[in-house]
Amino acid sequence: MGKEKFKEVSRLCTSLLFFLGWARGICSWGMLILSVTLVWNIAALADPISLYGNWQYQKTGNGESLESFRQNYNVDVESEITEAMTLEGSVRYNRDWTEGRVNELLYSTLDFMINNDIFRFDLSGTTTERMNSEAANMSDRSWDTNLYSTWRRDWWPDFRLSYGEEYSSDDQSPHIVDTDSSNIQFDTDWDLGMVRAFYNYFCNEGKDRVADSKDTTDNHFARLEIKNSFWDNRFTFGFSEQYSNIKQEFMGPVGTPRPVTAFQGFSGVLYDPSHDTLQENSRLINRDVHTEALEIQPDEKENIGVRVDCQDVDMIYLYTVDNSSRVARDFHWDLYFSDNGADWDLNATGIHHSYNSSLLRFEFDIPKVKKDYIKLVTVQTPEEAVSISEMDVLCRTESKKEESTYENFHTDVHLGFRLTTDLNMNYSLLLETGKMDPGSDRDRRNQTGILSWTPSRYFAPSLSASENRQDYEDQPNTVSRSYSFMIASAPLSTLDLSIGATRNENYEDDDRQSTTHNYTLYTTAVLFPDLNSSLDLLYGTTDYVDGEDSRTYGAQCTVTARLSPELTADLTGEYNKNKAETDSESMGGILILNWRPSDIFSLRGCGSRTWEKEDDDTTNFHLILSLGPTHKIQLNLGYLYAYTTSTTQKYNFFWSWMVNQIFSVNVNGSYQIAEKDEPWSISGQLIARF
């Protein structure tokens, strides 16, 4: 390494030391100065540097107009000091102006890494400055250090050790927000072939000087896995045992919200929030309030929930990536809870919420709930998408010091038998014990057996049975049993059939509550080389011990055809009928046409009609025209017609032009004609990348 290069590296290391001092909170604006220094230093070393700019203007109206202007600037730099050492830095600045209200964000990061064949060392820090013309300005500081093992040797365990600190405060006197926290984490993963072991320890300590509170979380997690196969894979065996122990301690004034442990996060769009499960979304509970976990789209019933295992909850915080104070009043929410994550009960409608523009979060004050699952559902949304980053659940304290312990044992066993080449049997068993103090204990047992036989493509039956038992300390015990028999057949190369019968039984404290039978027939066929079809039939009955029985009928037929090389059509017809305490009947049809005569022109049309009760009939029509005269220019025109009890029409367009490798332009707009309002919007965006 030459003298000049050594001097540059010395300057970078000196900047790094200043950065660590800043990360401890010594200098509030040190990160900005440091980042600028790094940009010049790294540029002098001729290492990669990227610049990004984004300018967007939007004007909307519905009786009165609203203007907004957004600016985004990003600078990313990277320097390879040696083959084993790298230094990365970035500065991001966002400014959002809306009718005189200004929100600014300055986000800076620095990351120093050492990587070799034995270990990887990572030292990083971030600073965030949020300026708000209508609320307190916020400052966030954090730094983390991680040490990983990087050896790749058989029978050697992998290790990871990390430590980090965070600081948050505002510019008010006295402070509205003044918190700090520290965390330490250690984990090891040991792969021994058929046996694998994992252990993780995490400890977090936080202080809130405004509320005069302190909380500590101590978490141990261990898992052991064993799996193998014998006799030329005729018998497979899998076993896993995991143990987790979470201890929480909170000290503060009575009535202070304390964190509640969320074991899983879930999200998804369900138009019937009372039924069905949600997809797991771990990003909702990863303590990262700056990174998007999901996006709420206009007019969608977004479901956002967590599993808390019967802990008391009376407050919910929902963090947003950007400041959403302007559209917060356009949200309406409902609250649901569940014991199994599939069947949901409505707890409260139109629950009260406020938006904290300083901390960028919705705050919900809800009736105290003690259930396994809790979720929020959007009943009304604004006309623009909103990004959600984190969901926190809390409960107000009833004493100055509260302690809680959660202990969980989880066992999984799987056995697989290949009795003959066409006869297979599988069995799985899950045992779970949860102990919560204070709180109620819970035991869960789930077992499933499947026997499948495939002697030929003409006849392939399968038989399965399952039982799910949950025993609660202070609630009724529940048992669900399911039995099913199915036969699959492919009598022709162009025809697939599947017929099945299912019986479900539900018990509460050994008393049967309901019995359900479902009978199904599924068929798919290739009628001609360019004509496919499917037919699904369903008949179901549910008999309740207390209450009126129900009968369900359903049929759906779909036809897909390629009418010409440029034109395809999909036609779907559906019929549903339900006889219960309140009868319902509906019919519907959907036709979708796609015409693409060339690479620069395409037309897509979709029409649907649903017949229900006289006042519930709906008609929808959607037309999209796409033009791409060059590979740099794209134009989309859209028209939407919808009729239920009133008529709504919407026109929209989108135009994009990639001027060159650096600049690109986007323009879009929409205009809606409804019964009571006529909202419209137009926006333009210029993007620059260097």
N, C-alpha and C positions, 0 to 999 in steps of 0.2 A: 504494500500500500504506500503510495507517494505521500510527500508532506502535505500537498494541497488537499488531497483526498482525506488525509488524517485530520486536517484542520476542520474540514466540512463535517466529518463524523463527530469530532469533538463538539462542534457547535450544536449538532443534533442531540447528542447525549446531554449537553448542558440544558438545552431546551426541555428535554425529557425530565430532568431533575426539577426544573421550575414547574413543569406541568404537575408532577407529583405533589409539590407544595401547594399548588393551586387546588388540586383535587382534595386536599385536606381542608379547603375552605379559607386559606390564608388570603387569597386575592380573588375578588369576585369577577374581575374582567381579565384575569390572566390568560384564560383559555383563548379568548379572541386574539390577544396580542401574540400568544404562542402559535396559534394556527396560522396567522399571517406570516410569522417568522418561518414556520415550517414550509409554507408554500414557496417562499423565496429560496430557502435552503435546498429543498428538494428539486426545485426547478433548476438550480445551479448544477445539481448533479445529473441533470438530463434524464431523470426518472419519470415514469408515467404521471401525467396530470390530466384531469378531465374537468371540463366546465359545462354547466347546464343552466339554462335560463328558460323561464316559462312566464308569459304574460297573458292574462285572461280577463276579458271584459264581458260582463253579463248584465242584461237588462230584462226584468220581468214585470208583468203587469196583470192586474185583475181589478179594474176600477181605479187603482192608483199604481204608479210604476215604482220600481225599486232598482237601483243601480249598484253594481259591485265591481271591484277591480282587484285582481289577485296577482301577486308577483312571487315567483320562486326562483332562488339562485342556489346552486350547489357547486362546491369545489371539492374534488377528491384528489388526493396525492398519495403516492406510494414510492418508497425508496428501499432498494435492496442494498443494505450497508455492506454485508458480506453474503456468502452463500447460505449462511445459517441465521442471519439477522435481517429483519425487515422492520420498517417503520411506516405506518399508514396514518393519514390524517384527513379530516373532512370538515367542512364548514357549510351549514345550510341556513338560509335566511328566507323566511316566508312573511309576506305582508298582505293582509286582507282588509280592504276598505269597503265598507257597505254603508252608504248614506250617512257619512260622517263618523261612523264607528270604525275604529282601527284596531286590528289585532296583529301583533308581530311576534315572530318566533325566530330565535337565533340558537342553533343547535350545533355544537362543535364536538368532535371526537378525536382521540389520539390512541393508537394501538401500537405497542412495541412487542415484537415476537422474536424468540430464539428457538430454532428448531434443529434438532440433530437426531441421530439414531438411537439415543437413549431417552431424551426427554424433550418436551416442548414447554416453553415458558411464555406466558402471555400476560402483559400488563396493559390495561386499557383504562381510559377515563372519558367522561362526557360532562358537558355543561349545557344547560338549557336556560335560556332567558325568554320569558313570555311577557310581552307588554300588551296591556289592554287599556283602551281609552275609557272604558266604563267600569273597570274593576281593578283590583290590586295587581301589580306586577309581580311575577313569580320567578324565582331562581331555584334551579335544581342542580345538584352536584353529585357525581358518583364516580367511584373508581373500583376496579376489580383486578385481581391477580389470580392466575390459574397455572398450575403445574401438572403436566400430563406425562405419563410414561409412554414412550413410542417404540420400545423394543418389540420385535415380532419373533418370539421364540415359543416353541411348544411347551405347555405346562407352566408358563410364567404368567402370573396375574398382571392385570393392567390397573394402574392407580390414577387418581385425580384428586388434587387438593386445591381448594379455592377459598378466597377471602375477599370481601367487598364491603364498601360503606356508601351510604346515600345521605344527602342533606337537602332539605327543601325549606324555603322561607319566602316571605313576601316583603314588600317595601313599606308596609304600614307600621305605624307606631301608636299603640302596641301592635304586635304581630297578630294576624289572623291565622297564618300558617307558620309553624316553626317546628319541624320534625327532623329526626335523624334516625338511622338504623344501620346495623352491621350484621353480617352473616358470614358463617363459615360452613364449608361443606367438604365432605370426604366420601369417596366411593371407590370400590374395587370390584373388578369383574374377572373371574377366574374360570377359564374354559379348560376342562379336563377330558374332552371327548364326549363320552356318554353322560358325564356329570358336569354341571355348570353352576357356579355359585356367584351371588351378587350381594353386595352390602352397601348401604348409603346412610350417611349421617348428615343431618342438616340442623343448624341452630341459627335462629334469627332473634335479634333484640332491637326493639324500636322504642323511641321516646317521642312524646308529643308535649312540648313545653306549654302550648296554649291551653290544652285540656288538662295539663299536669298529670299525664298518664304514662304508663310504661307497660309494654307487653313483650312476652318472651315465648318463643315456640321452639320445642326440642323434638326432633323427629328421627326415629330409627326405622330402617326398612331393610329386610333380609329376604332373599329368595334362593331356593335350591331346586334345580331341575335335573331329572334323570330320564333319559329316553334311550331306547334301543330296540332292535328287531332281532328275531331268532328264526331259525329253520327256513332260511331262504325267503325272509320277509313274510312267512306265513303267520307269524305272531309279532305284533308290535306293542310296545309298552311305553307309557309316558306317565311321569309323576312329577308334580311340583308342589312345593310347600313354601308359603310366604308369610312373613310376620311383619306387622307394622305397629309402632307405638308412637303416639303423638301426645305430648304434654304441653299445655298452654297455661300461662300465668298472666293475669292482667291486674294492674293496680291503678286506681284512679277514682275520681269522684263518682258517686252514685248517679246513674243515668247516662254515663259516658258510653257511646257505642264501642263495643269491643269486637274484634274480628271473629268470625265463625269459620271453622275449617270446611272448605269445599273439596270433596274428594274427586269429583268429575265435573266437567263443563260440557254443555250440549247446546246445539243450535240447529236451525233448519226452518224451512217454510212448510207449515201445515195449515191448510185451509179449514180443517176441522181440528182445532186444538184439543178437543176432548179425547181423541184417540190417536194411537200410533206412537212409535218411539222416535227420538231425535238422534242425529249423528253426534258422536262424541267430538268435542272441540276443546282440546287441552290448552289452546292459546288463550281461552277466556279466563283461566285461573293460574297463569304462569307469572304473575306479578309484573308484567310488562305493560305499562299504560301508554306506551308510545307507538307500539306496532299493531297494525290492524289484525283483529281476530275474525271479524265478519263485517259484512256491509249490508245495511238495511236499504232495500230498494223501494222506490215509491209503489204504493198500493199492494205491498206484499205483507202477508201475515207472518212476520218473522217471530220465531219462538226462541227464547234465550233462557237457559236454565242451568241449574247445578244440582248435584246430589250432596245432601248434607246429613243424611242418616239420622233423622228425628232430632236434630238440634233446634233450639229455639232461634227464630229469626224474626226481627221486626223492622229491619232497615236493609235496603239494597242500594248499592252504588253501581252505576253503569257508566264506564269511562268512554269518552269519544277521542278519536285521534286529533280532530280539529275542533275549533270553537264552534259549537252548534247552538249558541244562545239565540241566534236569529230565527231558527226553525224549531226550537224546543217546544214552543207553544202549539205547534202543529201535530205533535204526537199525542195519541191517546193509548193507554195501556190497560190490559187486564191481567190479573194474577191467578195462576193455577197451581195446584199441588197434586201430588200423586204418591201412592205407596209402592208402585212397581215401575214407574217410568213409561208406562204404556197407556194406562187409563187415567185420565186427568179430570179433576173436579174444579169448577170455577169457584174461586175464593172471594174475589172482589172485582167489580167492573169500574172502569174509569178511575183507577187509583191515583191519588194525588202525587204529583212529582214537582220538583223544582230543578233548575239547572244552575250549577255552580260554575260560572265562567272563569273563575280563578283556577280551579282544579280540573276543569273540563270534564264534568261528570253530571249525569242525572242522579238525583237523590230521591229515593222512594221511602216514604213513611207508611208502613203497611201494618195491618193487624197481625199480632203475634201468631206465627205458624210453627207447628212442630210436626213436620212430615219428612219423608225420605227425599222427595224431589220437589223443587220449586222452580217455576218459570214465569217469565214475563212474555206477553203476546202483544204485538202491535195491532191495534184496532184501526188507528188512523195514522198515516205517515205524511211527511212533507213531500213536496214535488221534486226534491233532490235527494240523492243517496247520502247516507250518513254512516261513517265508519266507526265501529265499536272495537275497543281494544281490550277491555277487562271488565269482569263482573265480580264485585265483592258483596258478601252477605255479612250482616252484623246483627248484634243484639245488645240492647242497653243493659248495663250492669245494674244489679240490685244490691250490691255491697261494694265496699272500697277495695276488696281483694277477692278475686275469683280465680279458681283453678279448675282445670278440666283435664281428663285423661281419656284417650281413645286407644283401645287395643284391639287388633284384628288378626285372626288366624284364617288363612285361606288355603284349602287343599284341592288339588285337581288330580284326577286319575283317569287315564284313557287306556282302554284295551281294544285291540283290533285283531280279528281272526279271519284269515283267508282259508276257509275250510276246504274249498275246491276252487278251481279256476273261475267258476261262475257263481259261487256262494260265499258271501262275506257277512260278517257280524261285527258290530262295533258297540262298545259300551263306554259311557263317560259318567263320572261322578264328581260333583262339586260339593264341598263342605266349607261353610264359612261361619265363623263365630265372631261377633262384634260386642265388645264390652265398653260402655261409656259411663264415665263418672264425672259430673252428675248426668243422669240420663237413663235410658232403658237398654238392656241387653237384647241381642237378637241373634238367632241361629237360623241359618238357611241351608237347605239341602236340595240339590237338583241332580237328577239322574235321568239319563236317556239311553235307550237301546234301539238299535236299528238292525234289521235283517233284510238283506237284499239278495235277489237271485236273478241272474241274467242268462238263462239258457240259450236265448236267441233274440234276434231283433224283433220278432213277432210277439214275444211274451217276456216281460221283465217286471215281476212283482216286487214290492218292498213293504215291509211291515215295521212300524215304529211305535214306541210307547215312551212317555216321559212323565215325570212327576216333579213338581216344584213346591217345596214345603218351607214356610217361613213361620218361626215361632218367636213371638214378642213377649217381653216381660210384662208390659202393661197395656197390651192391645190384643184383640182377638187373633188367634193363629189362623193362617190361611194355607190352603192346599189347592193346587191346580193340577189336574191330570189330563193327559191328552193321548189319544190312540188314533192311529191313521193307517190306512191300507191303500196303496196306489199300484196301478198297473200301467206301465208304459209299453207302447207298441209302435213299430214302424212297418206296417204291412206292405208299403210301397216305398220306393226311394224318394218319392215326392210327397209322402204323407206321414205325419207324426201324430200319435194319439196319446192321451194321458187321461185316465179316469181314476177318481179317488174318493174316499169317504173318511171323514174325520169326526171324532167324538171328543168333546171337552167337558170336564166336570170341575166345578168350583165349590170349595167347601170353606166354611168359617167356623172354627171351633168344632170340627167334625160334623157339622150340620151342612147338608148340601144346600147351596144357594141357587145354582142354575146348571142346566145341562144343554149343550149346544151340539147339533149335528150339521155338518156341511157335506154336500155332495157336489163334485165338480167334474167337468169334462172340458179338456183343452185339446184343440186340433189346429194344426198348421198344414197347409197344402200348397204345392206349386201346381196351379191349374194349367198354365202355359209357360213357356220360357220367360215371358215378360209380364206374368200375372200371378201374384201371390195372394193368399188369403188365410185368415185365421178366424176361429169361432170358439168363444169361451162361454160356458153355461154354468150357472151356480144356483143351487137351492139349499137354503139353510133354515133351521128351526132352533129356537131357543126357548126352553121351558124354565120358568122361574118358580121357586117355591112360594114366594110372596110377590104377587104381581101378575100382570097379564103376559101371556106367551106371545112370541113374535114369529113371523114367517117372512123369509126374504127370498126374492127371485131376482136373478140377474142374467143378462145376455149381452154379449158384445161381439160384433162382426167387423172385421177390417179387411179391406181389399186394396192392394198396392199394384199399380200398373204403370208400365212405361209405354205411353201411347205413341211416342216417336223418340228418336235419339235425343231430341231437345226437350221433351215434355214428359213429366211424371205426374201421377195423381195418386192421392191417398184418400180413401173414403172409409169412415168409421161410423157405425150405427150402434146405439146403446140403449138398453131398456132396463129399468130397475123398479122394483115394487117391494114395499115393506108393509106388512100387516101387523100392527101392534096397538098399543093404547091410542096412538095417533097414526093413522094410515098415511102413506105417501106413495106417489107414483111419478116417475119421470121418464121421458124419452128424449133422445138427442142424436144429432148427427153432425159430423165434421168433414169438410172437404178441403183438401190442401192441393194446390196446383203449383208446380215449379217449372218455369219455362226459361231455358238458357240457350238461345240460338247461337251465341258467340261468347268469346272470352270477355267482351267489353259490355255485354248487356245481359241482364237477367231480370225476371219478373216473378214474384211470389205472391200468391193469393190464398187467403184462408177464410173460410166462412163456416159458421157454426150456428146451430139452432137447438134450443132446449125447450121442451114442453113440460111444465109441471102444473102447478095450480094456475088458475086463470090469470092471477096477478103476478106470477113468478116466471112467466115465459121470458126467455132471453134470446137475443139475436146479436151476433158479432160478425164483423167483416173487417179483414185486415189486408192491405195491399202494400207491397214494398217493391220499388223500382230501383235497381242498382245499375250505375253506369261507371265504366272505367276506361275512358278514351285512351289513357296512357297508363304506364305502370306507376306514375307519380301522382295521378289525379283520380279521386274517387268521389262519386256523388250518389247519395241515397235519398229517395223521396218516399214518404210514407203517408198512408191514410188509414184511419181507424174509425169504424162506425160501431156503436154499441147501443142496444136498446133493452131496457128492463121495464121499469115503471116510467122512465123518461129516456130521451134520446141524447146521446153524447157523440160528438164528432171531433176528431183530432187530426191535425195536419202537422207533419214534421219533415225536416230536411237535415242532411249532414253533408258537408263538402270538405275535403281534405286535399292538400297540395304539398307534396314533398319537393320544395324548391331545389334543394341540393342536399349533400350529405350533412350540412350544418343546420339549415333552416327548414321548418315545416309550418304550415298554417292549417288550422281547423276552424270551421264556422258551422254552427248548428242553430236551429230554431224550432219552435213549436207554437201552435195556436189551437185552442180547444174551444168548442162551442157546446155548452151544457145548458141545462134548464135555468140555473140561477146565476151562473158566472161564466166568464169567457177569459180564462187565464192564457197568457202568452209569454214567451221568453225567446231571447236571441242572445247568442254569445259568440265571441271570437277569441281564438287562442293562437299565440305565436310561440314556437319552441325553438331553442337554439342549443346545439350540442357541439362541443369542441373536444 
